[in-house]
Amino acid sequence: MVEFVKAHGLGNDYLYINCISNREPLFPEELSKRLSDRHFGVGADGIILICNSKVADFKMRIFNKDGSEAEMCGNGIRGFAKYVYDYRLIDKKEFTIETLAGIKKVKLLVGNKGLVERVTVDMGEPILEPAKIPVLTRENAPIMDLKIAIKNKIFTLTCVSMGNPHAIIFVNNIENIDIKEYGPLLEKRSEFPNKTNVEFVEIIDKSNIKMRVWERGTGETLACGTGACAATVASVLNQYTDRKVLVELLGGNLEIKWNENDNHVYMTGTATIVFRGRI
């Protein structure tokens, strides 16, 4: 039997499995594919394992619904932080979480009932060097005008990593984009050796943007925390917005700030526990 808690950040939902007192699943890749299926399983964008860490307070392992392991998930880490506090695995309101994208610091806003209402995550510095994103190109400078032709369209991409790769495309109206057609084709382009997440972004004004996201290994989701961070960085680089931006996603809003003093990106948003289960 596998016990889990289902939680979501703005509709980006994961099944959280406590591996602190229990051993990790032997085949998490297959487990994620089975449990994530919305018709024959529980239904989720993937699973997240809550593990012990030798270098931080906890370790987070993320598996997408196709079984691939992800480096980082902004919405997932907020749900992780809420889980470990609400279920009394920790009593601190500031702590660290080890991920494949490095150690992340989280700060909790706890309500009157003793439950987490909002989480701020220090997402670290954005990665702009092509080789580290990674993007296969001859350029060494930040990529802000990578042209890629897909069928009858030419897309101009700004590439950013927030510990995982993102390709940001600015459009006039995100409602007019057929994300299910172009998302998977862009995700698997040869320019991206580790594949890529794809964000379509519409600029509203200097402090507000709209975004839809095609997540690598999952498909279109209602929200993506690292994608919102990457989209904000790309918006600033292209001089479309200020450094503090409200990102409107299909599942709700995230507050993103690219701090000029330490070069870190800070993400603030909600996390919601839906139910507990056993399968």
C-alpha angles and dihedrals in degrees: 000000000000118000117204145167119221115217136160141201107213090332096312094124133197139175110236118209120194108227096166094094097016129056120260116262112270094228107026092165093062092039091055093051092049099043096041094058106112093207105037101021137037095285126240145133088256144304130282123205119212105213142170117263133205093204105035140024091269142359123228123205117188126198121187122223090262090057097254117134115239127212097221144351122196096199091041094054092053089054089046091053092048092048097052093047099040092047091046099244086134135014099201121103092209121046145135134259125198115223135166085258092057135269115324126200119218132193121197132214105207122197131219092274092059094252128123114259103172136012130205115202126195098220093186128228121332115246114230103165107109095222092054098046084043114240123150106233140124091237122100096188124084111290112240103146109037106157117212125176116214116179105303098349137077114211125199111212135198109200125212136161123212089180086301127057124266133182113199122201122189115215136175094234123012091198090069094057118101093217094176090058101043101027098071093041092053092042092060100039115136090241087073109060092184092038117245145241112243124216125190109200132192117195113224099174140315093296104031136059136168122222141187120189139205105201120212110251094006114053129227112351132186092246143000121197098196088044091054089051092048091047091053092050090048091048091053093046090053090046093240098123145016121259095264112064139171107221115206113208132176090261099043142288136313127196111224127185126183100202113220094203101057099014090234124137117228122201124195126186148121132280125199131198110216106182147321123245148166128219 
